[in-house]
Amino acid sequence: MSEQAPLIRLSGVSKSFGPIDVLQNINLDVPAGEVACVLGDNGAGKSTLINIIAGLHQHSGGTFEVDGRAVHFDSPRQALDRGISAVYQHLALVPLLPVWRNFFLGSEIMRGRGVFARLDKARMKAITDDALRQMGIVIKDLEQPVGTLSGGQRQCVSIARAIHFGARLLILDEPTAALGVKQSGVVLKYIAKAARESGVGVVFITHNPHHAYMVGDSFAILARGEIEMHARREDLTVDDLIYRMAGGAELESLQHEMGR
């Protein structure tokens, strides 16, 4: 295994459902400590790409490598075992449960044995508080229902939880789509923090070029199941990204045809 291998590498990856080609010839590298932004409108194939990386779907063609070794995941559990964790737009949080319970949902720490086993509430609260503070998030009352937090705070709780439980690669599905300007800024700050300080690789799925450019190291524009542009941050400006995201060449052609 090469020490220089990225966390994940997709080479010529495709996905078909029966006669329908959903993804074609997808090439994507995500090194540790970097944010790879994948931009595209609805129907571009972003969800299918997420599902392949997260183990929900198997790719039909091409090669998917983790740490330089080819993989074919049969389930999300296999992806998680390799350190790949997806945080979806509709968060897997239970609004009425406290913050600490949501942090450990499905991975509760117990004390005692058998019929005497009980939740180790104090330890879980301490770990939750420490993990959130490492991300720069301070929640005064971890007993408050997670549903009372802002949308940005809930996203950050999910990101911190994934990192605590061993995520080396985070897939973030439109994390700022339903947030206001201030809350989006909070989430973008912690996305950058996760990559730069925790060394986590991030696949940031979004349709917002401004948000992408604030945190991204590389950018891929997905359209009709194919990558139409791939560039490093140093090779383009935010205006270039907006132009390409908006289908600049196609718009210019349309304007020419309409005589405008």
N, C-alpha and C positions, 0 to 999 in steps of 0.2 A: 504493500500500500504506500503510495507516494505521500510524503509529508506535505507536499504542496497541493494536494488534492483539495478542492473545495468541499464544504459540508455536503452539498448536493450538486449534481451536474445532470442536466437533461440534454441528451444529444439526439436530435432528429426524432423526438418523441411525437407520436400520433395517438389519437384515440377515435375509434369508430363505434357507433351504436348501430349494428346492422349495416345498412347501406349508407348511413349518414356519417360523413367525416366531420367530427367536431373539432379536433385539433390536428394540425399537420406540421411536421418538421419543426418542433419547438426545441430551441437551444437556450439553455439558461444555466448559469453558474451562480452559486451563492456561497461565497467564502465566509468563514467565521469573522464576526465583528463588522460585517457590512450589511447595509440595507439595500436589497434589490427590489425596485418598484416595478410592478406590472400594472400597466394602465390599459383601460379599455372600456367601451360602453357596454350596456346590457346586451347579452347575446354574443359577446366577443369570444367567449370560451373560458373566461376567468374561473368560473365555478368548477368546471371540469378539470382545469389545471390544478386548482386547490385540492380537489378530491383525489387526484393521482398522487400528488406529493404526500397527502395525509393518509393514504392507504385505503380510501373508500372505493376507488376504481383502480384497475390495473390498466397500464398503457397497452395499446394494440401493437405499436411498433416503436423502433428506436431503443435507446438505452437510458435507463434511470440509475444513476450511481449515488451511493451514500458513502462518504469517506473513500472514494475511489473504487468501490466495489459495486457491481451491478446488483440491483434488487428488483423483486417483483412482490410487493406487499399484498397479502391476502386479506388484511384487516387493518383498521386504525391502530389496534393494539400493537401490531408489528412495527408500525411507524413510530409510535410512542416509545417502544423499547429501544429504538435507534435515536431517540432524542428529538423527534419531530412532533411538534404540537401545534394544532390549529386553534385560533381564537376567532370564532365566527361572529358575523355582524349581530346575530341574535344570540346573545351570550347565554351560556349554559349555567345561569345563576338562578337561585330560587329567591324571589323578591322578599318573601316574608321571613326568611331565615337570617340570623345575624351574620355579620361580615365574616367572623372567624369560622362559622359553620360552612359557609359557602367556600371559603378558602380550602378547607379540608374535605369537601363533599366527595364521598367515595373513597377517601384515604384517611379516615379518622384514626387518631391515636388513642389506644385504649390503655387502661391500667387495671390490674387485677386479672384473674382468669376465670373461665367458666361462667357460672351464674353470678360471680362477683365482679365480672368485667364491667367497667364504667368508662365513659368518655373522659379522657384526660383534658378537661376543659382549660385548666390553667396553662398547661404546656402548649396546647394548640393556639391559645390566645397570644402567648408570648412569641411563638414562632411567626404567627401571622403579623403581629406588630413589627417584629424585626425585619421580616421580608419586605413589608410595605415601606418601612423607613429606609431600607437600603435603596429603594426606588425613589426615595424622596417624598413619599406619601405619608402624611400623618393623619390618622383617623382617631379622634379622641375617644370615641365609644365604639369598641368592636362588637358590642351587643346590639347596636342598632341594626334594623333590617337593611340588607344590602340594597333593597329597592328604594330606600330613602337617600341613597347617594346620588350624586349627579351622574349623567351618562359618561362623562370623562373619567370620573373616579371608578365607576364599575369596570370600564375598559382596563384601567390600570390595575385593578384588583385581579382581573383575569390574566393580564400579562405577568404580574408578579407571581401569581400562583403557578403558571406554566413554567417559569424560570426556576422557582423553588423545587418543583418536582422533576427537574432534570432536563428541561428543554434546551437543546443546543441550536435548534432551528425553529423559529416562530413563524407561522403563517397567519397574517393578520388580514381578515376579510373586511374591507371597507370600514375600518375602525372609527373613522371620523364622519361617516356618511350622514348620521342623524344628529350630529352635534353642532352647537353654535361655535362662533369664532374662538371664544375664550376656552371652552372645553376642548375644542380641537387642538389648540395650542398646548394644553396640558398633556394630551395623549401623544402628540408628536414629540414633545420633550422627552417622554419616557420611552418612546420607541428608539430615539437616538441614544438615550442613556443605556438601554438594554444592549444595544450593539456595541457602543464605544467602551462601556465600562464592564459589562458582563461577558463580552466576547461572543454574544449570541448572534447567529445569522438570522436575518429577517427577510421574509418575502412579504412585501407590503402591497396588497391588492387595493387599487383605488381607481376612481375615475376623475380625481381632482389633481391636475398637474401642479398647482401651487403647493398643495400639501406634500406631494411626492418630492418636489424639488427641494423643500426645506430639509428633508432628512435623507434623501436617497444618495447612494454611491453609484448605482447603475440604474438604467431605465429601459424597459422593454414595452413597446406598444403592441397590444394584441388586438387584432381586428379580423373578424370572420375566421377565427381559428388558426390564424397565422401571425407570427411576429413580423410586423412591418418595419419596426425600427428597434435597434438596440444600440445604446451608447453609454459611455461613462460620463460622470458628472462634469469632468473637466473638458469634455468635448462638445458641450451644448449649454445654452442659456435657458432660463425659464421660458423666455419668449419662443425659442426654438421648440421646446417641449409642448407648449400650448398650441403652436402652429401645427406640429405633427399630430398631436392628439385630436385636433379639430379637423384633420383630413385636409391640410392646407393645399396640397397639389390638386386634389379633387375639387375643392371649392374654387380655386383659381380657374380650373377648366370649366366649371359650371358657369362662373361669372363671364368667362369669355364667350361661351355658347349663347348666353343670354344678352350679350352685348353690353355688359356693365363693367 
